[in-house]
Amino acid sequence: MHFYHERIPERIVHARGVGAHGIFKSTKDMSEYTKACLFSGHNKQTPLFSRISTVAGFRGYTDTPRDVRGFAIKFYTEDGNYDIAGNNVPVFIIQDAIKFPDFVHAVKPEPDTEVPQAQSANDTFWDFVTRNQESAHMVMWQMSDRAIPLSLRMIDGFAVHTFRWINKNGKATFVRYQWNPQLGVHSRVWDETLKVSGNDPDSQRKDLYEAIDEGNYPVWDFCVQLLPEEKEHDFPFDILDPTKVWPEEYIPKIKIGEMIFNRNVDNYFAETEQVAFNPGNVIPGIDFSNDPLL
């Protein structure tokens, strides 16, 4: 029985992932907007764990397909665990969560041949996106260089959803999160990606592990965009729509902290594979919006 349970069923999406421990260091006191403990005070440090993953491929696939990367964070705060389940692109492919199983089935291999693996280059995928026009924005990101990153230390992260911050007086403010690598965002060209994948399917998880092991800790600037609730309808689009971005020229992003990955896992199965992220895990000072996908 012990031997049988050394493995668990892999995730339906985000099956192939790599994890690391780290800290979140607050660099700006945001208590005016939220009573969430990790965002209050200057230089306050909160432990975290992050898992970065490809979306479509099985657990045994390569690190480097053209794919969105999942980028989830679990903050271990004194008020409980706060989870952000994010991606490396700022939008999502659907507006209605009931479509999610259909989308996932569309990007998986065809039922008769079990191909293609993690490439989305099949008729089923294109049938889905052409019949669900809200997917066009995310497809543009997926077909860009962002989907073939040079290193997992060089990708952006976005919570995608709109949340609400609540301050100690009960006043709410809409918030969107993003975190940007201090190394910058870098990608590969497609021919190079194919060669790297063929030579070493574990290249990106090795790169992240070795950088941390050598003390070259990757750092991300953690930023927010804030919008007063009373301005929700001031834009020509629904600001709660997860297929839309908030234009930074109108809603600027504010750096409020840094995320530093500074420790590798000791046991991949016990730490990276058994970690569970749930956007419903919030703490006082964080609330939900009417984002239909959330």
KOLLUM-93224 format. One record per residue: residue number from 1; z, y, x of N, C-alpha, C in turn. Coordinates in steps of 0.2 Angstrom, whole numbers, plus 5000, padded with zeros to 4 digits. Each point is the difference from the previous one (the first is absolute). Layout:
N
PT;resi;n.up;n.north;n.east;ca.up;ca.north;ca.east;c.up;c.north;c.east
PT;NUM;Z;Y;X;Z;Y;X;Z;Y;X
...
// end
This chain:
294
PT;resi;n.up;n.north;n.east;ca.up;ca.north;ca.east;c.up;c.north;c.east
PT;1;5000;4994;5004;5000;5006;4996;5000;5006;5004
PT;2;5004;5000;5006;5000;5006;5004;4993;5001;5003
PT;3;4997;4995;5003;4993;5000;5003;4995;5003;4995
PT;4;5001;4997;4994;4995;5002;4994;5000;5008;4999
PT;5;5006;5003;5000;5001;5007;4999;5000;5004;5006
PT;6;4997;4998;5005;4999;5004;5006;4994;5005;4998
PT;7;4996;4998;4995;4995;5005;4998;5001;5001;4993
PT;8;4997;5006;4998;5000;5002;4993;4993;5002;4998
PT;9;4999;5000;4993;4993;5002;4998;4998;5007;5002
PT;10;4994;5000;5003;4998;5007;5003;4999;5005;4994
PT;11;5001;5006;5002;4998;5006;4995;4993;4999;4997
PT;12;4999;5002;4994;4993;5000;4997;4996;5005;5004
PT;13;5003;5006;5000;4997;5005;5005;5005;5002;5005
PT;14;4998;5003;5005;5004;5002;5006;5003;4994;5003
PT;15;4996;4994;5001;5003;4994;5002;5001;5000;5008
PT;16;4996;5004;5003;5000;5000;5008;5003;5007;5002
PT;17;5006;4999;5002;5004;5007;5002;5004;4999;5006
PT;18;5002;5006;5003;5004;5000;5006;5005;5005;4999
PT;19;5006;4999;5002;5006;5004;4998;5003;5003;5006
PT;20;5004;5005;5000;5004;5003;5005;5006;5004;4997
PT;21;5006;5000;5004;5005;5004;4998;5000;5007;5003
PT;22;5003;5005;4997;5000;5007;5003;5005;5004;4996
PT;23;4999;5007;5001;5005;5005;4997;4995;5005;4997
PT;24;5003;5003;4995;4998;5006;4998;5004;5006;5002
PT;25;4998;5005;5003;5004;5006;5002;4998;5006;4996
PT;26;5004;5003;4996;4999;5006;4996;5000;5006;5005
PT;27;4994;5004;4999;5000;5006;5004;5000;5006;4996
PT;28;5001;4999;4993;5000;5006;4996;5004;4998;4994
PT;29;5005;5004;4998;5005;4999;4995;4996;5001;4993
PT;30;4999;4995;4996;4997;5001;4994;5005;5000;4994
PT;31;5006;5001;5001;5005;4999;4995;4999;5006;4994
PT;32;4996;5005;5001;4998;5004;4995;4996;4997;4995
PT;33;4996;4995;5002;4996;4996;4995;5002;4993;4998
PT;34;5004;4997;5004;5002;4993;4999;5007;4999;5002
PT;35;5004;4996;4997;5006;4998;5002;5000;4993;5004
PT;36;4994;4997;5001;4999;4994;5003;5003;5001;5007
PT;37;5005;4996;5002;5004;5000;5006;4996;5001;5006
PT;38;4994;4996;5001;4996;4999;5006;4997;5007;5002
PT;39;4998;5004;4994;4997;5006;5001;5004;5006;5001
PT;40;5007;4999;5000;5005;5006;5000;5002;5000;5007
PT;41;5001;5006;5002;5002;5002;5007;4995;4999;5005
PT;42;5002;5003;5006;4995;5000;5006;5002;4995;5005
PT;43;4995;4996;5003;5001;4995;5005;5004;4994;4997
PT;44;5000;4999;4993;5004;4995;4997;4995;4994;5002
PT;45;5003;4994;5002;4996;4994;5001;5001;4994;4995
PT;46;4995;4997;4998;5001;4995;4995;4996;4994;5003
PT;47;5003;4994;5000;4996;4994;5002;4994;4998;4995
PT;48;4995;4997;5003;4994;4998;4996;4997;4994;5002
PT;49;4996;4997;4996;4996;4994;5002;4993;5001;4997
PT;50;4995;4999;5003;4993;5001;4998;4996;4994;5001
PT;51;4996;4999;4995;4995;4994;5000;4993;5003;4999
PT;52;4995;4999;5005;4993;5002;5000;4996;4994;4999
PT;53;4995;5001;4995;4996;4994;4998;4993;5001;4999
PT;54;4996;4995;5000;4993;5001;4997;5001;4998;4993
PT;55;4996;5001;4995;5001;4999;4993;4996;4994;4998
PT;56;4994;4998;5001;4996;4995;4997;5001;4993;5003
PT;57;5001;5000;5007;4999;4994;5003;5006;4995;4999
PT;58;4999;4994;5002;5006;4995;5000;5004;5001;5006
PT;59;5005;4997;5000;5005;5001;5006;4997;4998;5006
PT;60;4996;4995;5001;4997;4998;5006;4994;5004;5002
PT;61;4998;5005;4997;4994;5004;5002;5001;5004;5006
PT;62;4995;5004;5001;5000;5004;5006;5003;5007;4998
PT;63;5002;5004;5005;5003;5006;4999;4996;5006;4999
PT;64;4993;4999;5001;4995;5005;5000;4995;5000;4995
PT;65;5001;4998;4994;4994;5000;4995;5000;5008;4998
PT;66;4994;5001;4997;5000;5007;4996;5004;4999;4994
PT;67;5005;5003;5000;5005;5000;4995;5005;5005;5000
PT;68;5003;5002;4994;5006;5004;5000;5006;4997;5003
PT;69;5004;5004;5003;5006;4997;5003;5006;5002;4995
PT;70;5004;4995;4999;5006;5002;4996;5005;5002;5006
PT;71;5005;5005;4997;5004;5003;5005;5007;5002;4996
PT;72;5004;4995;5000;5006;5000;4996;5006;5002;5004
PT;73;5005;5003;4997;5006;5002;5004;5006;4999;4996
PT;74;5005;4997;5003;5007;4999;4996;5005;5004;5004
PT;75;5003;5005;4997;5005;5004;5003;5007;4997;4998
PT;76;5004;4999;5005;5007;4997;4999;5005;5006;4999
PT;77;5000;5003;4995;5005;5006;4999;5007;4998;4998
PT;78;5004;5005;5000;5007;4998;4998;5001;5000;4992
PT;79;4995;5002;4997;4999;4999;4993;4996;4994;4997
PT;80;4998;4996;5005;4996;4994;4998;4993;5000;5003
PT;81;4996;4995;4999;4994;5000;5003;4995;5004;4996
PT;82;4996;5004;5004;4994;5004;4997;4994;4997;5002
PT;83;4995;4998;4996;4994;4997;5002;4994;5005;4998
PT;84;4996;5000;5005;4993;5004;4999;4995;4994;5002
PT;85;4996;4998;4995;4995;4995;5001;4993;5004;5000
PT;86;4998;5002;5006;4994;5004;5001;4994;4997;5003
PT;87;4995;5004;5001;4994;4998;5004;4998;5005;5005
PT;88;4994;4998;5004;4998;5005;5005;4995;5005;4997
PT;89;4998;4999;4993;4996;5005;4997;5004;5003;4994
PT;90;4998;5006;4998;5004;5004;4996;4999;4999;4993
PT;91;4995;4995;4998;4999;4999;4993;5000;4993;4998
PT;92;4999;4998;4994;5000;4993;4998;4994;4999;4996
PT;93;4998;4994;4999;4993;4998;4997;5000;5000;4993
PT;94;5006;5000;4996;5000;5000;4993;5006;5005;4998
PT;95;4999;5002;4993;5005;5004;4997;5005;4996;4996
PT;96;4998;4994;4997;5003;4996;4996;5003;4994;5003
PT;97;5006;4999;5000;5003;4994;5004;4997;4993;4997
PT;98;4998;5000;4993;4998;4994;4997;4994;4997;5003
PT;99;4996;5005;5004;4994;4998;5003;5001;4997;5007
PT;100;5006;5000;5002;5001;4998;5007;4999;4992;5001
PT;101;5002;4996;4996;4997;4993;5001;4993;4999;5000
PT;102;4996;5004;4996;4993;4999;5000;4997;5003;5007
PT;103;5003;5005;5002;4998;5003;5007;5001;4995;5005
PT;104;5006;4997;5000;5002;4995;5006;4995;4994;4999
PT;105;4999;4997;4994;4995;4995;5000;4993;5002;5002
PT;106;4998;5006;4999;4994;5002;5002;4999;5000;5008
PT;107;5005;5002;5004;5000;5000;5007;5001;4994;5003
PT;108;5003;4995;4997;5001;4993;5003;4993;4996;5000
PT;109;5000;4995;5004;4994;4996;5001;4998;4997;4993
PT;110;4993;4999;5000;4997;4998;4994;5003;4993;4998
PT;111;5001;4998;4994;5004;4994;4998;4996;4993;5002
PT;112;4993;5001;5001;4996;4994;5001;4999;4999;5007
PT;113;5000;5005;5004;4999;4999;5008;5006;5002;5004
PT;114;5005;5003;4997;5005;5003;5004;4998;5004;5006
PT;115;4995;5004;4999;4998;5005;5005;4997;5006;4995
PT;116;5000;5006;5003;5002;5002;5007;5008;5001;5001
PT;117;5002;4999;5006;5007;5001;5001;5002;5007;5002
PT;118;5004;5004;4996;5003;5006;5002;4994;5005;5001
PT;119;4995;5000;4997;4994;5005;5001;4998;5004;4994
PT;120;5002;4998;4994;4998;5003;4994;4992;5001;4999
PT;121;4996;4997;5005;4993;5001;5000;4997;4994;4995
PT;122;5002;5000;4994;4998;4995;4995;4998;5004;4994
PT;123;4996;4996;4996;4998;5003;4994;5006;5002;4995
PT;124;5005;4996;5000;5005;5001;4995;5004;5006;5002
PT;125;5001;5002;5006;5003;5006;5002;4996;5006;4997
PT;126;4993;5000;5002;4996;5005;4998;4999;5001;4992
PT;127;5000;4994;4997;5000;5000;4993;5006;5004;4997
PT;128;5006;4999;5003;5006;5003;4998;5000;5008;5001
PT;129;4998;5002;5006;5001;5007;5002;4994;5004;4996
PT;130;4994;4997;4999;4995;5004;4996;5002;5000;4993
PT;131;5004;4996;4997;5003;5000;4993;5006;5004;4999
PT;132;5003;5002;5006;5006;5004;4999;5000;5006;5005
PT;133;4997;5005;4997;4998;5006;5004;5005;5003;5004
PT;134;5007;4999;4998;5005;5003;5003;5001;4998;5007
PT;135;4997;4994;5001;5001;4996;5007;4996;5004;5005
PT;136;4995;5004;4998;4995;5003;5005;5004;5004;5006
PT;137;5005;5003;4999;5004;5004;5005;5002;4995;5005
PT;138;5004;4995;4998;5003;4995;5005;4994;4996;5004
PT;139;4995;4999;4996;4994;4996;5004;4998;5005;5005
PT;140;4999;5006;4999;4998;5005;5006;5004;4999;5006
PT;141;5007;5000;4999;5005;4999;5005;4999;4993;5003
PT;142;4999;4995;4996;4999;4993;5003;4994;5000;5004
PT;143;4995;5003;4999;4993;5000;5003;5000;5005;5006
PT;144;5006;5004;5001;5000;5004;5006;5003;4997;5006
PT;145;5001;5004;5005;5003;4997;5006;5007;4999;4999
PT;146;5003;5002;4995;5007;4999;4999;5002;4993;4999
PT;147;4995;4996;4998;5001;4993;4998;4999;4995;5006
PT;148;4998;5003;5006;5000;4996;5006;5004;5004;5006
PT;149;5006;5000;4999;5004;5004;5005;5000;4997;5007
PT;150;5001;5004;5005;5001;4998;5007;5006;4996;5001
PT;151;5006;5003;4997;5006;4997;5001;5005;5002;4994
PT;152;5004;4995;4998;5005;5002;4995;5005;5005;5001
PT;153;5000;5002;5007;5004;5006;5002;4996;5007;4998
PT;154;4994;4999;4998;4996;5006;4999;4997;5000;4993
PT;155;5004;4999;4995;4998;5000;4993;5005;5005;4996
PT;156;4997;5003;4996;5004;5004;4995;5003;4995;4995
PT;157;5005;5003;4997;5004;4996;4994;5000;5005;4994
PT;158;4999;4997;4994;5001;5004;4994;5004;4996;4995
PT;159;5004;5003;4996;5004;4997;4995;4995;4999;4994
PT;160;4995;5004;5000;4995;4999;4994;5002;5003;4994
PT;161;5006;4998;4997;5002;5002;4994;5004;5007;5000
PT;162;5000;5003;4994;5004;5006;5000;5007;4998;4997
PT;163;5005;5003;5004;5007;4999;4998;5003;5006;4998
PT;164;5007;5000;4998;5003;5006;4999;5007;5000;5004
PT;165;5001;5006;5003;5006;5001;5003;5005;5004;4996
PT;166;5006;4998;5000;5005;5003;4996;5006;5003;5004
PT;167;5001;5006;4999;5005;5003;5004;5007;5000;4997
PT;168;5005;5002;5003;5007;4999;4997;5001;5004;4994
PT;169;4996;5004;4998;5000;5004;4994;4996;4997;4994
PT;170;4997;4994;5002;4996;4997;4995;4993;5002;4999
PT;171;4998;5005;5005;4993;5003;4999;4995;4995;5004
PT;172;4994;4999;4997;4995;4995;5002;4994;5004;5003
PT;173;4998;4997;5006;4994;5002;5003;4995;4994;5001
PT;174;4994;5001;4999;4995;4994;5001;4999;5000;5008
PT;175;5000;4994;5002;4999;4999;5008;4995;4994;5001
PT;176;4996;5001;5005;4996;4995;5003;5001;5000;5008
PT;177;5001;4993;5002;5001;4999;5007;4994;4998;5004
PT;178;5000;5002;5007;4995;4998;5004;5004;5000;5007
PT;179;4998;4996;5005;5002;5000;5006;4994;4999;5005
PT;180;5000;5004;5005;4994;5001;5005;5002;4998;5007
PT;181;4996;4996;5003;5002;4997;5007;5000;5006;5005
PT;182;5005;5000;5005;4999;5006;5005;4995;4998;5005
PT;183;4998;4994;5000;4994;4998;5005;4993;5002;4997
PT;184;5000;5002;4993;4994;5002;4997;4997;4994;4997
PT;185;4995;5001;4995;4997;4995;4997;4993;4998;5003
PT;186;5000;4993;5002;4994;4998;5004;4997;4994;4997
PT;187;4994;4999;5001;4996;4994;4997;4996;4997;5005
PT;188;4997;4994;4998;4995;4997;5004;4993;5001;4997
PT;189;4995;4998;5004;4993;5000;4997;5000;4992;4998
PT;190;4995;4999;4995;5000;4994;4997;4998;4994;5005
PT;191;4995;5001;5005;4998;4995;5004;5006;4998;5005
PT;192;5004;5005;5002;5006;4999;5004;5005;4996;4996
PT;193;5001;5002;4994;5005;4996;4996;4998;4993;4999
PT;194;4994;4998;5000;4998;4993;4999;5001;4996;5007
PT;195;4999;5003;5005;5001;4997;5007;5008;4999;5001
PT;196;5004;5005;4998;5007;5000;5001;5003;4994;4995
PT;197;4997;5000;4994;5003;4995;4995;4998;4993;5003
PT;198;4994;4999;5003;4998;4993;5003;5004;4998;5006
PT;199;5002;5005;5004;5003;4999;5006;5008;4999;4999
PT;200;5003;5003;4995;5007;5000;4999;5002;5002;4993
PT;201;5000;4995;4995;5002;5002;4993;5007;5003;4999
PT;202;5004;5000;5006;5007;5002;4999;5001;5007;5004
PT;203;4994;5003;5001;5000;5006;5005;5005;5005;4998
PT;204;5000;5002;4993;5004;5006;4998;5007;4998;4999
PT;205;5002;4994;4998;5007;4999;5000;5003;4999;5007
PT;206;4996;4998;5005;5002;5000;5007;5001;5007;5003
PT;207;4995;5004;4998;5000;5007;5002;5007;5004;4998
PT;208;5001;4999;4994;5006;5003;4997;5007;4997;5004
PT;209;5000;4993;5000;5006;4997;5003;5001;5002;5007
PT;210;4994;5000;5004;5001;5002;5007;5001;5007;5002
PT;211;4998;5004;4996;5002;5008;5000;5007;5001;4999
PT;212;5003;4997;4995;5007;5000;4999;5004;4997;5005
PT;213;4998;4994;5003;5003;4996;5005;5000;5004;5006
PT;214;4995;5004;5002;5000;5004;5006;5003;5006;4999
PT;215;5003;5002;4994;5003;5006;5000;4996;5006;4998
PT;216;4993;4999;4998;4996;5005;4998;5000;5000;4992
PT;217;5006;5003;4998;5001;4999;4993;4995;5005;4996
PT;218;4997;4997;4995;4995;5004;4996;5005;5005;4995
PT;219;4997;5006;4999;5004;5005;4996;4995;5003;4995
PT;220;5002;5000;4994;4996;5003;4994;5004;5007;4998
PT;221;4997;5005;4999;5002;5006;4996;5001;4998;4993
PT;222;5006;5001;4997;5000;4998;4993;5000;5007;4996
PT;223;4995;5000;4995;4999;5006;4997;5000;5000;4992
PT;224;5001;5005;4997;5000;5000;4993;4996;5006;4997
PT;225;4997;4999;4994;4997;5005;4996;5004;5001;4994
PT;226;5002;5006;4998;5005;5002;4995;4997;5004;4995
PT;227;5001;4998;4993;4997;5004;4995;5005;5001;4994
PT;228;5002;5006;4999;5004;5001;4994;4998;4997;4994
PT;229;5004;4997;4996;4998;4997;4994;4996;5004;4995
PT;230;5002;5006;5000;4996;5005;4995;4993;5001;5002
PT;231;4998;4998;5006;4993;5002;5002;4996;4993;5000
PT;232;5002;4995;4996;4997;4994;4999;4993;5001;4998
PT;233;4999;5005;4995;4993;5000;4997;4996;5006;5002
PT;234;5002;5003;5006;4996;5005;5003;4994;4998;5004
PT;235;4998;4994;5000;4995;4998;5004;4994;4996;4995
PT;236;4994;5000;5002;4995;4998;4996;5000;4992;5000
PT;237;5005;4997;5003;5000;4992;5000;5007;4999;4998
PT;238;5002;4993;4999;5006;4998;4998;5004;4999;5007
PT;239;5005;5004;5001;5003;4999;5007;5004;4993;5000
PT;240;5001;4997;4995;5004;4993;5000;4995;4994;5001
PT;241;4993;5002;5000;4995;4995;5001;5000;4997;5007
PT;242;5001;4994;5001;5000;4997;5007;4994;4999;5003
PT;243;4994;5002;4996;4993;4999;5003;4999;5007;5003
PT;244;5004;5005;5000;4999;5007;5002;5005;5002;5005
PT;245;4997;5004;5005;5005;5003;5005;5002;5007;4998
PT;246;5006;5002;5002;5002;5007;4999;4997;5004;5006
PT;247;4995;5005;4998;4997;5004;5006;5005;5004;5004
PT;248;5000;4999;5006;5005;5003;5005;5000;5008;5000
PT;249;4994;5002;4999;4999;5007;5000;5004;5004;4994
PT;250;5001;4996;4995;5004;5003;4994;5007;4997;5000
PT;251;5001;4994;5002;5007;4997;5000;5001;4998;5008
PT;252;5002;5004;5004;5001;4998;5007;5005;4995;5001
PT;253;4998;4996;5006;5005;4995;5001;5005;5003;5005
PT;254;5006;4997;5000;5006;5003;5003;5003;4994;5004
PT;255;5001;5001;5007;5003;4995;5004;5007;5000;4999
PT;256;5003;4995;4998;5008;5000;4999;5003;4995;5004
PT;257;4997;4996;5004;5003;4995;5005;4995;4996;5004
PT;258;5003;4995;5004;4996;4996;5004;5002;4993;4999
PT;259;4995;4995;5000;5001;4993;5000;4999;4997;5006
PT;260;5004;4996;5003;5000;4998;5007;5001;4992;4999
PT;261;4995;4996;5003;5000;4993;5000;5003;4998;5007
PT;262;5006;4998;5000;5003;4999;5007;5003;4993;5001
PT;263;4999;4995;4996;5002;4993;5001;4996;4995;4996
PT;264;4998;4995;5004;4996;4994;4997;5005;4996;4997
PT;265;4997;4996;4995;5004;4995;4997;5001;4994;5005
PT;266;5006;4996;4998;5002;4994;5004;4997;4994;4997
PT;267;4999;5000;4993;4997;4995;4997;4995;5002;4994
PT;268;4994;4998;5001;4995;5003;4996;5001;4998;4993
PT;269;5002;4993;4999;5000;4997;4993;5006;5004;4997
PT;270;5006;5000;5003;5006;5003;4997;5000;5007;4998
PT;271;4996;5004;5005;5000;5007;4999;4994;5003;4997
PT;272;4994;4998;5003;4994;5003;4997;4997;4997;4994
PT;273;5001;4993;5000;4997;4997;4994;5005;5000;4994
PT;274;5006;5000;5001;5005;5000;4994;5002;5007;4998
PT;275;4998;5005;5003;5001;5007;4998;4997;5001;4993
PT;276;5003;5003;4996;4997;5002;4993;5000;5007;4999
PT;277;4994;5003;4998;5000;5007;4998;4998;5001;4993
PT;278;5003;5004;4997;5000;5002;4993;5000;5007;4998
PT;279;4995;5003;4998;5001;5008;4999;5005;5001;4995
PT;280;5003;4995;4996;5005;5001;4995;5007;5001;5004
PT;281;5000;4998;5006;5006;5001;5004;5001;5007;5002
PT;282;5004;5004;4996;5001;5007;5002;5007;5002;5001
PT;283;5002;5006;5002;5007;5002;5001;5001;5006;4996
PT;284;5006;5003;4999;5001;5006;4997;4996;5006;5004
PT;285;4997;5004;4996;4996;5005;5002;4992;4998;5000
PT;286;4999;4994;4999;4993;4998;4999;4999;4997;4993
PT;287;4994;5003;4997;4999;4997;4993;4992;4999;4999
PT;288;4998;4998;4995;4993;4998;4998;4997;5005;4996
PT;289;4993;5000;5001;4996;5005;4996;4997;4996;4995
PT;290;4995;5003;4996;4996;4996;4995;4993;4998;5004
PT;291;5000;4999;5006;4994;4997;5003;4999;4994;4997
PT;292;4994;4999;4997;4999;4994;4996;5000;4993;5004
PT;293;4998;5001;5006;5000;4994;5004;5007;4998;5002
PT;294;5004;5005;5002;5007;4999;5002;5004;4997;4994
// end
